[in-house]
Amino acid sequence: MKIAYIASQVTLPGTPGRRDDAFEHDYMMDALRPAFEARGLTIVDVAWDDPDADWSSYGAAIIGTTWDYWDRQEEFLATLDRIGKATRLYNPVDLVRWNIHKTYLRDLEARGARLIPTVWLDKADAASAAGAFDTLQADDLVFKRQVGAGADGQHRLKRGEPVPDMPHAMMVQPFLPTIQSEGEYSFIFIGGEFCHALVKRAVPGDYRIQSKYGGTETPVDPPADDLSEASAIIAMLDEAPLYARVDMVRREDGRLLLMELEAIEPYLYPVEGPRLGDMIAEAVRQRLETTPAQ
């Protein structure tokens, strides 16, 4: 049986204009292929917008490195709707639709998650940015797209600095120095079960921890309290997704704050988590046995 790993034109090998961080796609495929083959399954990477893709020919489809959807949101969601009607889709489109807009964080806060204080701006301009500084009582803020990933369109501004063009709805948070002094933690869960954790650190002078900005990753064995904090976020969902990544940063009192719950197309760091391929393949195998085909 074939399983689709849904990618994008900008992450597939050999495509023009391939993203600088598309090697992460290769790492994922290197981890998944042997694990799926060991279970009699073949995983194939295919772009989500491939007009020739026959999604019904796959026993399941896993959303993977679809790292261009944020500028084509409606087209992406409509495509996932079609895929979900043709085969089993992981994660399901209803979860994707909820998770695609970062206002999902407000839902999780209502369920008990601790967040970085946030101002939500439908329009980010000089006036609304000045208001965010006042509301958050901070002089150093990070502006993030409400629909986006990988720090694309993200800006760190200090009070009084010129406000760049931000054509998208934004979320605004105080800059936390621990992102530079300690790093950002990622906890990876497969089928609700903890797989591995790592800390991501930016290069000196930067705060963005993504690999395309020079960020580095180190596996960690999280203390029980930290793992409990991350596990509690997964438990807030109605059901455990096939995969999810919980990104957290530590506040000054030592407690972790939720930055993101990534349930659409997160990179899952297989190099730092050698169990990842087997855990995903086994979780898919079990779901194939228990979930009827479309």
FENSUL-V184549 format. One record per pair of residues at least 12 apart in sequence whose C-alpha atoms are under 8 Angstrom apart, sorted by the first residue. I is the first residue (numbers start at 0). J is the second residue. D is the distance in Angstrom with one decimal. If there is no record, write none. Layout:
BEGIN
I,J,D + I,J,D
END
This chain:
BEGIN
0,39,7.2 + 0,40,5.2 + 0,41,6.2 + 0,57,7.0 + 0,58,6.1 + 1,40,6.0 + 1,41,4.7 + 1,42,5.8 + 1,43,7.0 + 1,56,7.4 + 1,57,5.0 + 1,58,5.9 + 1,59,7.6 + 2,40,7.0 + 2,41,5.9 + 2,42,4.6 + 2,43,6.2 + 2,57,5.3 + 2,58,5.6 + 2,59,5.1 + 2,60,5.7 + 2,61,7.6 + 3,42,5.7 + 3,43,5.0 + 3,44,5.9 + 3,45,6.6 + 3,54,7.9 + 3,57,6.2 + 3,58,8.0 + 3,59,6.3 + 3,60,4.4 + 3,61,6.1 + 4,42,6.4 + 4,43,5.7 + 4,44,4.6 + 4,45,6.2 + 4,60,5.9 + 4,61,5.0 + 4,62,6.1 + 4,63,5.8 + 5,44,5.9 + 5,45,5.3 + 5,46,5.7 + 5,47,5.6 + 5,60,6.7 + 5,61,5.8 + 5,62,4.8 + 5,63,5.0 + 5,64,6.6 + 5,65,6.6 + 6,44,6.2 + 6,45,5.6 + 6,46,4.6 + 6,47,5.9 + 6,62,7.1 + 6,63,5.4 + 6,64,4.4 + 6,65,4.6 + 6,66,7.5 + 7,45,7.2 + 7,46,4.2 + 7,47,5.8 + 7,48,7.2 + 7,64,6.3 + 7,65,4.8 + 7,66,6.4 + 7,67,6.9 + 8,46,5.7 + 8,48,7.9 + 9,21,7.5 + 9,66,7.2 + 9,67,7.4 + 10,24,6.4 + 10,64,6.6 + 10,65,7.7 + 10,66,7.3 + 11,24,7.5 + 11,44,7.5 + 11,45,7.6 + 11,46,7.3 + 12,25,7.9 + 19,211,6.3 + 20,210,6.5 + 20,211,5.5 + 23,266,7.1 + 23,268,7.9 + 24,64,6.3 + 24,266,8.0 + 26,269,6.7 + 26,270,7.2 + 27,266,7.9 + 27,267,7.7 + 27,268,7.7 + 27,269,6.3 + 27,276,8.0 + 28,44,7.9 + 30,269,6.5 + 30,273,7.9 + 30,275,7.3 + 30,276,4.9 + 31,276,4.7 + 31,277,7.4 + 31,279,7.7 + 31,280,7.1 + 32,276,7.9 + 33,276,8.0 + 34,276,5.6 + 34,277,5.1 + 34,280,5.9 + 35,276,7.9 + 35,277,7.6 + 35,280,5.3 + 35,281,8.0 + 38,280,7.6 + 38,281,7.8 + 38,284,7.5 + 46,65,7.6 + 47,65,6.9 + 47,75,7.7 + 47,78,7.3 + 48,75,7.9 + 48,78,7.5 + 54,82,6.0 + 54,85,5.9 + 54,86,6.6 + 55,82,7.8 + 55,85,4.8 + 55,86,5.6 + 57,86,6.7 + 58,86,6.2 + 58,87,6.8 + 58,287,7.7 + 58,292,7.4 + 59,86,5.5 + 59,87,4.5 + 59,88,5.9 + 59,89,7.6 + 59,287,7.8 + 60,82,7.7 + 60,86,6.9 + 60,87,6.2 + 60,88,5.0 + 60,89,6.2 + 61,88,6.1 + 61,89,4.8 + 61,90,6.8 + 62,88,7.6 + 62,89,6.2 + 62,90,6.7 + 62,263,6.7 + 62,264,5.9 + 63,263,7.8 + 63,264,5.0 + 63,265,7.2 + 63,266,7.7 + 64,264,5.7 + 64,265,7.4 + 64,266,7.3 + 65,264,6.2 + 66,148,7.9 + 66,264,7.4 + 69,146,5.9 + 69,147,5.1 + 69,148,7.5 + 76,92,7.4 + 76,96,7.2 + 79,92,6.2 + 80,92,6.4 + 84,293,6.4 + 85,293,6.1 + 86,292,6.3 + 86,293,5.4 + 87,292,6.5 + 87,293,6.8 + 89,240,7.6 + 89,241,6.3 + 90,240,6.2 + 90,241,6.1 + 90,242,7.3 + 90,262,7.1 + 90,263,6.8 + 94,262,7.5 + 95,262,6.9 + 95,263,5.6 + 98,260,7.9 + 98,261,7.4 + 98,262,6.6 + 98,263,7.0 + 99,146,6.1 + 99,147,7.9 + 99,263,7.2 + 100,145,5.7 + 100,146,5.1 + 101,145,5.1 + 101,146,6.4 + 102,145,7.1 + 104,259,7.6 + 107,232,7.7 + 107,235,7.1 + 110,235,6.7 + 112,232,6.7 + 112,256,7.9 + 112,257,6.9 + 113,255,7.8 + 113,256,5.3 + 113,257,6.1 + 114,256,5.2 + 114,257,5.1 + 114,258,6.7 + 115,172,6.5 + 115,173,7.5 + 115,256,6.3 + 115,257,7.1 + 115,258,7.1 + 116,135,7.1 + 116,172,6.0 + 116,173,7.1 + 117,135,7.6 + 117,170,6.5 + 117,171,5.5 + 117,172,4.9 + 117,173,7.7 + 118,131,6.4 + 118,134,7.8 + 118,135,7.6 + 118,170,5.8 + 118,171,5.1 + 118,172,6.7 + 119,168,7.8 + 119,169,6.2 + 119,170,4.6 + 119,171,6.4 + 120,168,5.7 + 120,169,5.2 + 120,170,6.0 + 120,171,7.6 + 121,167,7.5 + 121,168,4.4 + 121,169,6.5 + 122,165,8.0 + 122,166,7.4 + 122,167,6.9 + 122,168,5.5 + 122,169,7.2 + 123,165,6.0 + 123,166,7.3 + 123,167,7.5 + 123,168,6.8 + 123,169,6.5 + 124,162,6.7 + 124,164,7.5 + 124,165,7.3 + 125,161,7.9 + 125,162,5.8 + 128,162,7.5 + 129,158,7.6 + 131,171,7.1 + 132,158,6.8 + 135,172,7.6 + 135,173,7.0 + 137,173,6.2 + 138,157,5.4 + 138,158,5.0 + 138,173,7.9 + 139,155,7.2 + 139,156,5.9 + 139,157,4.4 + 139,158,6.4 + 139,173,6.0 + 139,174,5.6 + 140,155,5.7 + 140,156,5.4 + 140,157,6.2 + 140,171,6.6 + 140,172,5.6 + 140,173,4.4 + 140,174,5.0 + 141,153,7.2 + 141,154,5.7 + 141,155,4.3 + 141,156,6.3 + 141,171,5.6 + 141,172,5.4 + 141,173,6.1 + 141,174,5.8 + 142,154,5.1 + 142,155,6.2 + 142,156,7.7 + 142,169,6.2 + 142,170,5.8 + 142,171,4.6 + 142,172,6.7 + 143,169,5.3 + 143,170,5.2 + 143,171,6.4 + 144,167,6.3 + 144,168,6.0 + 144,169,4.5 + 144,170,6.2 + 145,167,7.6 + 145,168,5.7 + 145,169,5.0 + 145,170,5.8 + 146,168,7.8 + 149,209,6.6 + 150,207,7.2 + 150,209,7.8 + 152,165,7.4 + 155,174,7.8 + 175,250,7.4 + 177,248,7.2 + 177,249,6.4 + 177,250,7.0 + 177,251,7.7 + 178,200,7.5 + 178,206,6.5 + 178,248,6.6 + 178,249,7.9 + 179,200,6.9 + 179,201,6.6 + 179,203,7.9 + 179,205,7.7 + 179,206,5.8 + 181,200,7.3 + 182,198,6.0 + 182,199,5.4 + 182,200,4.7 + 182,201,7.3 + 182,208,7.8 + 182,248,7.1 + 183,198,5.5 + 183,199,5.2 + 183,200,6.6 + 183,208,7.5 + 183,246,6.8 + 183,247,5.9 + 183,248,5.0 + 183,249,7.9 + 184,196,7.1 + 184,197,5.8 + 184,198,4.4 + 184,199,6.2 + 184,246,5.6 + 184,247,5.2 + 184,248,6.1 + 185,197,5.5 + 185,198,6.3 + 185,199,7.6 + 185,244,6.4 + 185,245,5.5 + 185,246,4.5 + 185,247,6.4 + 186,226,7.8 + 186,229,6.7 + 186,244,5.6 + 186,245,5.1 + 186,246,6.5 + 187,242,7.4 + 187,243,6.0 + 187,244,4.6 + 187,245,6.5 + 187,267,6.6 + 188,242,5.7 + 188,243,5.4 + 188,244,6.3 + 189,240,7.3 + 189,241,5.5 + 189,242,4.5 + 189,243,6.7 + 189,278,6.6 + 189,279,6.4 + 189,282,7.4 + 190,239,5.5 + 190,240,5.6 + 190,241,4.5 + 190,242,6.0 + 190,282,6.5 + 191,233,6.7 + 191,234,8.0 + 191,239,4.9 + 191,240,6.6 + 191,241,7.4 + 191,242,7.5 + 193,230,7.7 + 194,272,7.1 + 194,274,6.9 + 194,275,6.6 + 194,278,7.7 + 195,218,7.7 + 195,219,7.9 + 195,220,7.8 + 195,271,7.6 + 195,272,5.5 + 195,275,8.0 + 196,218,5.9 + 196,219,5.6 + 196,220,6.7 + 196,221,6.8 + 196,271,7.8 + 196,272,7.6 + 197,216,6.4 + 197,217,5.4 + 197,218,4.1 + 197,219,4.9 + 197,220,7.9 + 197,271,7.0 + 198,216,5.7 + 198,217,5.4 + 198,218,6.4 + 198,219,6.7 + 199,214,6.7 + 199,215,5.6 + 199,216,4.5 + 199,217,6.6 + 200,214,5.5 + 200,215,5.4 + 200,216,6.5 + 201,213,6.7 + 201,214,4.4 + 201,215,6.6 + 202,214,5.8 + 202,215,7.8 + 216,271,7.7 + 217,271,7.0 + 218,271,5.3 + 218,272,7.6 + 225,254,7.9 + 225,255,7.0 + 228,255,7.1 + 229,245,6.3 + 229,247,7.9 + 232,245,7.5 + 232,260,7.9 + 233,245,8.0 + 240,262,7.6 + 241,279,7.5 + 241,282,7.1 + 241,283,7.7 + 242,262,6.6 + 242,279,7.7 + 243,260,7.0 + 243,261,5.6 + 243,262,4.7 + 243,263,7.9 + 243,265,7.4 + 244,260,5.9 + 244,261,5.0 + 244,262,6.6 + 244,265,6.7 + 244,267,7.0 + 245,257,7.4 + 245,258,7.9 + 245,259,6.1 + 245,260,4.7 + 245,261,6.3 + 246,258,5.4 + 246,259,5.1 + 246,260,6.3 + 246,261,7.6 + 247,259,7.0
END
